[in-house]
Amino acid sequence: AVDISKLRDLSGVITIDPGYKNSGSCKSEVTFLDGELGILRYRGYSIEDLAEKAHFLEVSYLVIFGELPTTEQLVQFENDIRKHTLVNEEMKNIIDGFPKTAHPMGVLSALTSALTAFNPKSVNVENEKEMYEAVCKTMGKFLVIATWTYRKSMGFPLNYYDNTKGYVENFMRLMFELPTGPYQADPVVVSALDKLFILHADHEQNCSTSTVRMVGSSHAGLFASISAGVSALWGPLHGGANQAVLEMLEEINKDGGDAEKYLSKAKDKNDPFRLMGFGHRVYKNFDPRARIIKKAADEVLATLGVEDPILEIAKKLEVAALEDEYFKSRSLYPNVDFYSGIIYRALGIPTDMFTVMFAIGRLPGWIAQWKEMRENKEPIGRPRQVYVGYPLREFKGVDKR
Ligand code: ACO
């Protein structure tokens, strides 16, 4: 046992706030979020307006550079991203080294990190031109390698960006076009994906974004910092929740489709099971993204005419949880991941690619926050701790232990 009173305090007062529930790590101009009122804005624009009236690259430009682009700027941005969609051929050797069964998020994190080997020059954030080029390079290459993680897992040949098509349409083609013939993405699908990417574009200091800022605060490069963000996003309590939601729904379906049974499991404090896609650290009223996405999900399912028992279970679960006292009293509402998984499934995206989809959407946010952190010349992130281990102990040789 450790006698804490005997520890010499060398540090003055230290605040302990596990999980940073109440600690700010920076000042930021990127995203405004009010968890009580369910408000989310990028650079002052409401998420509702952006999701309805803008496109993903337009929103990416806004999030990263602070202003909505003019038509000229937007066309230029899209062209400049296109210039950077070729990925070094040697990256393919790295992909070939992974087993087909590797999770796409693990491969994506490794490939993003590997980009540093082919782009070793670190960005001078004070040089606007250099920063702009780094943004376009990241947006271009990340999309392509993200789809390559899927191609690898399927054993399909890797596809290249088609300069005659838009960014989101390219995503679908890069994923699904086979050597047997051209692939035509359904406009309903492209439009739904565009909206989903917008809804994920930034979410202030969440786990993966804080990771990107933290890693970048040591002046590690943009690709290295984003690779760390991908790893942070992978966990089931963060971006991995969208995959976990679908796996949970599939399990309920296999088990007879009894949503109530799983609701009871989630409430049982002796059972570690949680209802995936419910609850949020900051939204304690509702997740505004979930509202938009739920509407989009309904539209997409109706337009595509999808009928799926999994979706029926999701609906039952949602209704039951919203009326349940346990969930109501803890302000546990469906979050964005509950519905995004459902839409991805309807669009034909494989389950273990769901978190990769989130990463593609979140990329502009990671870039914007990294850029802001470096431009603000923030100090290296280095939290303190309160030591609660042993005081000085006498060392005993191995024969005396
Ligand atoms: N199912 C059942 N009970 C839950 C759930 C859930 N999904 N979420 C929270 N609770 C309960 C907790 O057991 C706790 O109960 P108690 O007060 O009786 O002990 C209470 O609600 C508060 O939960 P915390 O874990 O303290 O809340 P926190 O803010 O730390 O966690 C989190 C938020 C991680 C999102 C949590 O709600 C969760 O695990 N949800 C499921 C995973 C998920 O959907 N993650 C995606 C988040 S959104 C995103 O990353 C984009």
Boltz pocket constraint, residues with backbone or C-beta under 6 A from the ligand:
constraints:
  - pocket:
      binder: B
      contacts: [[A, 236], [A, 237], [A, 238], [A, 239], [A, 241], [A, 266], [A, 267], [A, 273], [A, 274], [A, 275], [A, 276], [A, 277], [A, 278], [A, 279], [A, 280], [A, 281], [A, 282], [A, 330], [A, 332], [A, 335], [A, 336], [A, 337]]
      max_distance: 6.0
